[in-house]
């Protein structure tokens, strides 16, 4: 969202900014996946957290407070290079 806010389309005909935003978002996702192994939450956490058992496991094992915080820090570091 931050990339889109900074570089996104001014209007629906603004293909130049749309293309720039898409390129930067793709670069961001590639770098994040390279650094962390994926950008998909289930893969990062190693569980299906949308299921009741997965959510229970995540809470009992502090996955959200441990892994997610690291992922936010990683995303922030990468995003700083894009803005």
C-alpha positions as CSV (number, residue, x, y, z in Angstrom):
1,X,0.0,0.0,0.0
2,X,2.8,2.4,0.8
3,X,4.3,2.0,-2.7
4,X,0.9,2.6,-4.2
5,X,0.4,5.7,-2.1
6,X,3.7,7.2,-3.2
7,X,3.9,6.1,-6.8
8,X,0.3,5.0,-7.8
9,X,-1.9,6.2,-10.5
10,X,-3.1,9.8,-10.4
11,X,-6.1,8.9,-12.6
12,X,-7.2,5.8,-14.5
13,X,-5.2,6.8,-17.6
14,X,-1.9,7.1,-15.7
15,X,-0.3,4.0,-17.2
16,X,3.3,5.2,-16.4
17,X,2.7,5.4,-12.6
18,X,0.7,2.1,-12.7
19,X,3.6,0.3,-14.4
20,X,6.1,1.8,-12.0
21,X,4.1,0.8,-9.0
22,X,3.6,-2.7,-10.3
23,X,7.3,-3.1,-11.0
24,X,8.2,-1.8,-7.5
25,X,5.6,-4.1,-5.9
26,X,7.0,-7.1,-7.8
27,X,10.6,-6.2,-6.7
28,X,9.4,-5.9,-3.1
29,X,7.7,-9.3,-3.1
30,X,10.7,-11.0,-4.8
31,X,13.1,-9.5,-2.3
32,X,10.8,-10.4,0.6
33,X,10.4,-14.0,-0.6
34,X,14.2,-14.3,-1.2
35,X,14.9,-13.1,2.3
36,X,12.2,-15.1,4.1
37,X,11.4,-18.0,1.8
38,X,7.9,-16.8,0.8
39,X,5.5,-14.0,1.2
40,X,2.5,-16.2,1.9
41,X,1.5,-16.2,5.5
42,X,0.7,-19.9,5.8
43,X,4.1,-20.8,4.3
44,X,5.9,-18.3,6.6
45,X,4.2,-19.7,9.7
46,X,4.3,-23.3,8.5
47,X,0.6,-23.8,9.3
48,X,-2.9,-23.3,7.9
49,X,-3.8,-20.5,10.3
50,X,-7.3,-20.2,8.8
51,X,-8.3,-23.5,10.4
52,X,-9.3,-23.8,14.0
53,X,-6.4,-26.2,14.8
54,X,-3.9,-24.0,12.9
55,X,-5.0,-20.9,14.8
56,X,-4.8,-22.7,18.1
57,X,-1.3,-24.0,17.3
58,X,-0.2,-20.5,16.2
59,X,-1.4,-18.9,19.5
60,X,-0.1,-21.6,21.7
61,X,3.4,-21.4,20.1
62,X,3.5,-17.6,19.9
63,X,3.9,-17.7,16.1
64,X,2.1,-14.3,15.6
65,X,4.2,-12.5,18.2
66,X,7.5,-14.0,17.1
67,X,7.4,-14.8,13.4
68,X,5.1,-12.1,12.3
69,X,7.1,-9.4,14.1
70,X,10.2,-10.5,12.2
71,X,8.3,-10.5,8.9
72,X,7.1,-6.9,9.6
73,X,10.7,-5.8,10.3
74,X,11.9,-7.5,7.1
75,X,9.1,-5.9,5.1
76,X,9.9,-2.5,6.6
77,X,13.6,-2.8,5.8
78,X,12.9,-3.7,2.2
79,X,10.2,-1.1,1.8
80,X,12.7,1.6,2.9
81,X,14.7,0.9,-0.2
82,X,11.7,1.3,-2.5
83,X,10.3,4.6,-1.2
